[in-house]
Amino acid sequence: MTALRIFNWLMAALMLAPILLVVWMSFTPGEIFRLPLEAFSLRWYRAVFSHPGFVDAFFLSLRLAIVSGVLAVALAFLCAYALDRGPAFPGKSACQALFLSPLVVPAVVFGIAMLQFANRTGLYNSFASLVIAHTVVVAPYAIRIIDSSLKMAPVDIEWAAMNLGARRLSVLTRIVLPLCYRGLAAAFLLCALLSFSEVTVTIFMVGPNYQTLPMRIYNYMSDQADPTVAAISTMLIGLSLVLALLLMRLGGFRDFAK
């Protein structure tokens, strides 16, 4: 037991060491990171906010994450409800596998497929193409979480409401959605976080007009090497930590693991 605990601590240190180094690097006063660090400075955080490209990319990524998260949760709820509450039909297992297929398809392969789709439909280098691609990428995660929430919601309440004269739409809005609100909120937060950090598929979908924050960081690092990227990464780490704590509070990770 002691050996296992030591191994767990070593693995945690191995995973956290690069993150702590990036955070430490973001407070260096010079352009080159030196040890030992003699002084702390917010110079590179001011550089982030004074760079219009990073600010615009952040708000583009935020808007994309919100829109993709809302669409993914709405579509995932309809899909999960139909598969969980609907009658059995031939090919139901195939449909479940199809809806979860973006989880197993390599991102590069999916990005090439979405590129072909965007070119044929005239959506390349547009916000709509980004929304479609991100929604498809993150929707399987929402399906898993919402499906778990639906399984925990007693179906007897729905049947009782319909026996008393309630319509299906009223049952959905007044019974099912309130019972699954924690799962819906957790699914939205996870989808928004995944969409915000997605970069592989995004590279295939847009040109220079729509650069999300991960793409802007990647392009900046190819031209310059200074702690500005470390400052951005530190702020994103803080944002991710807050969202992860909210997800844990809502039970999103537990539902996804089921």
N, C-alpha and C positions, 0 to 999 in steps of 0.2 A: 504493500500500500504506500509506503514511504517512497519507494522507487518510482511508482506511478505518479505520485504528487510532484516529485522533482522533475520528472519528464514533462508534466503539464506546465510547470512553471518555466521550464526551458523553452518549450514551444511558444508560450505566451510572450516571453521575452524576445524570441526570434521574430515573431510577427509584429510586435510593437516597436522594436528598435528602429526600423526605417521610418515609421510614422513620427516617433519622438525626435528623430534626427531632422526631419523636414520641418517640424514645428520649431525646433531650436534654431535651425538655419534661417527661418523667416525673421528672426529678431537680430540678425547680425548687422552691424552698421556699415560694413564695407561690401564691395561687390564680390569679394572672394571670401568664402567661409573658412575661418581659421580657428583652431583650437589651441589653447583655451580661449573661450569667448570673454573678452575683457569688458564689454559693455553691451547693453541691450538697446535696440533702436526700433522705431516704428517707420523707418524710412521707406521700406518696401511695401508696407501697407498703404502709405500715402501714394506711392507710385502706382499701385493697383487702381485706386480711385481716380487718379489723374489721367489714367490711360482710357480714352473713350471706347476703344475696342473691347476691353474687358467688361466695362459696364454694360455696353450694348449687348454683348454676348451673354452676360448673366441674365438680363431681362428676357432675351430671346429664349434661353434655356428654361427659365422659370415659366414663361408663357407656354412653351411647348410641353413642359412636364405637367402643368395643370390641365391643359386641354387633352393630352394623351391619357392622363390618369382618369379623367372624368369619362371619356369615351370607352376606355378599357374596362372600367368598373361597370358601366351601363351595359355594355355588350356581354361582359362576363357574367353578370347577374342573370340576364335573360338566358344565356347558354346553360349556366349551372342549374337554374331553376327548371328548365325544360328537361335536362338530363336526369335531375334528381327527383322531380315531382311528376314528370310526364310519364305516360305509359311506355312500356317496352316496345321496341320496334326493331326490325332487322337492320343490322349495321350500327346499333347504338354504341357498341364498343369501338367500332371504327371511327365514329364521330368523336368520341372522347379522345382517342389517340390523335386524330387530326387536329383538334383544338389545342392539344398540348405539344404538337410537333415543333413549334418554334423553339421549345426548350432543348431539343436534341439536334436540330439542324445547325451546322456551323454558321457563325455570324457572317463570315465572308461569303459563303454560298447564298445565304438569305439576302445579303446586301447586293450581290450581283443580280439575283432574281428581281429584287425591288427596283434596281436600276433599269432593267429591261421594261418592267411595268411602267415606270415613270416616263421613260422615253416614248413608249407607244401611246400613252395617254396624254402626253404633253404636260405632265406635272413636274418634270425635272426642274430642280433649282427653285422650288416653291415651298411655302410653309405647309401647304396641304400635303405634299409628298412626305415631309418630315412627320406630320401628324399621323398619316396612314402607317408609315413604317414603324414608328415608335409604338403606336397602338397595338399593332400585330405582335411586336416583340414582347411587350409587357403584359398583354392580355392573359397568357397562360398562367402567370403568377396570380392574377386576380381570380381566375377560375378556380385554382386550387384553394385559395383562402375562402372565397365565397361558398364553394361547395362544402367545405368543412363547417361553415356557419349554418348552412341550410340543414345539414345532417343533425346538428345539435338543436335545431328549432323543431318542436313537436308538430307533426303534420296533423294531429288530431284537432288542434285548435282551428286550422284552416277548414277542415271538414265540418266542424261544428258551426263555424261562421256561415259557410255556404248552405248548410241545412237550415239555418235560421233566415235564409233569404239574401245573404250578402253575395254580391257579384264577384267574379274573379278579380277584377281590377281593384275593387274595394278591399278584398282580402290581401292583395299584394301591397297596397299602399298603407293600409291601416294595421296589418298584422305581421306580414312577412318582413317588410322593410324595417319596422321598429325592432323586431326580434334579431335581425341580422346587422344592425347598424354598426356594431363594433367590428364585424368582419368587413363590412363595406368601407369603413374608415381606414382600417388596417390595409386593405387592398389598395385603396387610393394612395396612401402614403408610400407603400412599397413601390407601386407603379410609377409614381412621380419621382421617387428617388432613382429608380432604374433608368427612367427616361432622361433625367437630368444628367446622369453620368454616362449615357450611351454614346459611343464614338465610332465603333466599327461600321455599323450600318449607315450612320449619318454621313460618313465620308463618301459613300456611294451616291447619296441622294441629292446633294446640293453642291453648288460652286461657292465663289467668294461672297455672294450676296447674303447667304444665310449661314453664318458660322456660329455654332453653339459654343458655349464656354469650353468644353473639352477640346473641340477643334481649334479654338483660338489659343489655348494653352499649348497644344501640340505644335502649331505653326510658330508661336513665339519662341519655343525652345529650339526649333530648328534654325532660328536666326540669331538668338541672343542667349547668353548663359549668365543669368544673375538671379539673386534670391527673390525676384518678383513672383516667379512661379511658386516658390516655397510659401510666400505669403498667401497667394490664392489658395494653394492646397490646404494650408492651415485653416482658412475660413471655411472651405468645403468640408474638411474633417469635422469642424465644429457643427456645421449644419447637418452632416450625416449622423453625427452622434445624437443630436437632438431628435431627429426623425427616428433613429433606431430605438431610442428610449420610449418614444411615443408608440412605436410598433410593439415593443415588449409590453407596454402598459395595456395595449388593446388586444394582445394575444396573437398578433399577426404571424410571428415566427412559429408559434406553436401550431397554429392552424395550417400553415404551409407545410409543416413537417408531417402532417397526418396523411 
